[in-house]
Amino acid sequence: MSFQAYLDTIEDKTGLTPRQLLELAREKGFDDASVKAGEILDWLRADYGLGRGHGMALVHVIRQGPGISSKHVGTTGAHSDESDTLWLDGKASKPVS
């Protein structure tokens, strides 16, 4: 599954865009460098029923923003992403590539 596909599935599961979840995480102080990934995962599991894989995708966005490694951009296979920048504003508003 591509990184973007993880975020799109999170939106399907929670009804919230990745950007909305990022804002909620900031409000809770989860963007502080001292917060462990496990704390964020516990919150996402308890409040939204997200598992570890989907949760870790959000942990990345919370800690590092929407940029990802270009390693898989434009490749074939399950982990191929279209861009090295993740779309956080929801599937419905995503520009057609």
C-alpha positions as CSV (number, residue, x, y, z in Angstrom):
1,M,0.0,0.0,0.0
2,S,1.4,3.4,-0.9
3,F,1.8,6.1,1.8
4,Q,-1.0,8.1,0.2
5,A,-3.2,5.1,0.1
6,Y,-2.7,4.7,3.9
7,L,-3.8,8.3,4.4
8,D,-6.8,7.9,2.1
9,T,-7.9,4.8,4.0
10,I,-7.5,6.7,7.3
11,E,-10.0,9.2,5.9
12,D,-12.4,6.5,5.0
13,K,-12.2,4.9,8.4
14,T,-12.4,8.1,10.5
15,G,-14.3,10.5,8.4
16,L,-11.5,13.1,9.0
17,T,-8.9,14.3,6.5
18,P,-5.3,13.8,7.4
19,R,-5.0,17.5,7.9
20,Q,-7.9,17.5,10.4
21,L,-6.2,14.7,12.4
22,L,-2.9,16.5,12.3
23,E,-4.6,19.6,13.8
24,L,-6.2,17.4,16.5
25,A,-2.8,15.9,17.3
26,R,-1.3,19.4,17.6
27,E,-4.1,20.5,19.9
28,K,-3.3,17.5,22.1
29,G,0.4,18.3,22.1
30,F,1.4,15.2,20.1
31,D,3.6,17.3,17.8
32,D,6.1,17.9,20.6
33,A,9.4,16.1,20.0
34,S,9.2,14.4,23.4
35,V,6.0,12.5,22.6
36,K,6.6,8.9,21.9
37,A,5.0,7.2,18.9
38,G,3.3,4.8,21.2
39,E,1.3,7.6,22.8
40,I,0.1,8.8,19.5
41,L,-0.8,5.2,18.4
42,D,-2.7,4.7,21.6
43,W,-4.8,7.8,20.9
44,L,-5.5,6.8,17.3
45,R,-6.4,3.3,18.4
46,A,-8.7,4.4,21.2
47,D,-10.4,7.3,19.5
48,Y,-10.5,6.1,15.9
49,G,-9.8,2.4,15.9
50,L,-6.7,2.7,13.7
51,G,-4.1,0.0,13.7
52,R,-0.4,0.3,13.9
53,G,0.3,0.7,10.1
54,H,-2.2,3.4,9.6
55,G,-1.2,5.0,12.9
56,M,2.5,5.1,11.9
57,A,1.6,6.9,8.7
58,L,0.0,9.6,10.7
59,V,2.9,9.6,13.2
60,H,5.2,10.4,10.2
61,V,3.0,13.3,9.1
62,I,2.7,14.6,12.7
63,R,6.5,14.6,13.2
64,Q,7.8,15.3,9.7
65,G,5.0,16.9,7.7
66,P,3.8,15.8,4.3
67,G,7.1,15.1,2.6
68,I,8.2,11.5,2.0
69,S,11.2,9.9,0.5
70,S,11.2,9.8,-3.3
71,K,12.4,6.2,-3.2
72,H,9.1,4.8,-4.3
73,V,7.8,7.7,-6.4
74,G,7.0,6.6,-9.9
75,T,7.9,3.0,-9.3
76,T,5.8,0.0,-9.8
77,G,4.5,-2.2,-7.0
78,A,2.5,-1.9,-3.9
79,H,4.5,0.9,-2.3
80,S,4.5,3.3,-5.3
81,D,3.5,6.9,-4.6
82,E,2.7,9.5,-7.3
83,S,4.6,12.3,-5.5
84,D,7.0,12.9,-2.7
85,T,4.4,15.2,-1.1
86,L,1.4,13.7,0.6
87,W,-2.1,15.2,0.0
88,L,-3.5,16.0,3.4
89,D,-6.7,17.8,2.5
90,G,-8.9,14.9,1.7
91,K,-9.6,12.6,-1.3
92,A,-12.4,14.7,-2.6
93,S,-10.2,17.8,-3.1
94,K,-7.2,16.0,-4.4
95,P,-6.1,17.3,-7.8
96,V,-6.3,14.8,-10.6
97,S,-2.8,13.8,-11.7
